[in-house]
Amino acid sequence: MKLLILDDEEVILESLKLYLERKGYSVLTAQRGEIALSLLKEHNPDLMLLDLHLKEGPTGIEVLKQALAFNPQLKVAVLTGFGKEEDVKDKVFSLGAKLLLKKPIQLNYLKEELDKLASI
């Protein structure tokens, strides 16, 4: 299963990558939205784990919109530590995300949720 992770925090990005690769995922990573979109077009991953709040470049919402416009079959899980959960959930689900996860997140829980998402 090929997974693209977009998070602007390098420590989080690397820890997610290492853990999920050990659990069998083929992982691509990006710290900026435009890099993630380029990787998406080049590698066509099955899943995307998207940090909603990015410091530079396109917002997580913009990346979500563009990613699903390019590949409507892409299964996107949004990861966020900001905002009221219901407001964020309504917004990202209306745009096509399939899963909303809150930071900080336990890695084993993340893997379980990504496995479920991959199977639908």
Long-range contacts (C-beta under 8 A, 24 or more apart in sequence): 1-25, 1-26, 1-46, 1-47, 1-118, 2-26, 2-28, 2-43, 2-44, 2-45, 2-46, 2-47, 3-27, 3-28, 3-45, 3-46, 3-47, 3-48, 3-49, 3-114, 4-28, 4-29, 4-30, 4-36, 4-39, 4-40, 4-43, 4-45, 4-47, 4-48, 4-49, 5-29, 5-30, 5-48, 5-49, 6-30, 6-31, 6-32, 6-33, 6-36, 6-48, 6-49, 6-50, 6-51, 6-54, 6-60, 6-63, 7-31, 7-49, 7-51, 7-79, 8-32, 8-51, 8-54, 8-55, 8-56, 9-51, 12-51, 12-103, 15-107, 16-49, 16-107, 16-110, 19-107, 19-110, 19-111, 20-110, 20-111, 20-114, 23-111, 25-114, 32-56, 32-57, 33-57, 33-58, 33-59, 33-60, 33-62, 33-63, 34-58, 36-63, 36-67, 37-63, 37-66, 37-67, 37-70, 40-67, 40-70, 40-71, 40-74, 41-70, 44-71, 45-74, 46-74, 46-75, 46-118, 47-74, 47-75, 47-76, 47-77, 47-114, 47-117, 47-118, 48-74, 48-75, 48-76, 48-77, 49-76, 49-77, 49-79, 49-110, 49-114, 50-76, 50-77, 50-78, 50-79, 50-97, 51-79, 51-80, 52-78, 52-79, 52-80, 52-82, 52-83, 52-88, 52-92, 53-80, 53-81, 53-82, 61-91, 61-92, 61-95, 64-92, 64-95, 64-96, 64-97, 65-95, 68-95, 68-96, 72-96, 75-99, 75-117, 75-118, 75-120, 77-101, 77-113, 77-114, 77-117, 79-103, 79-105
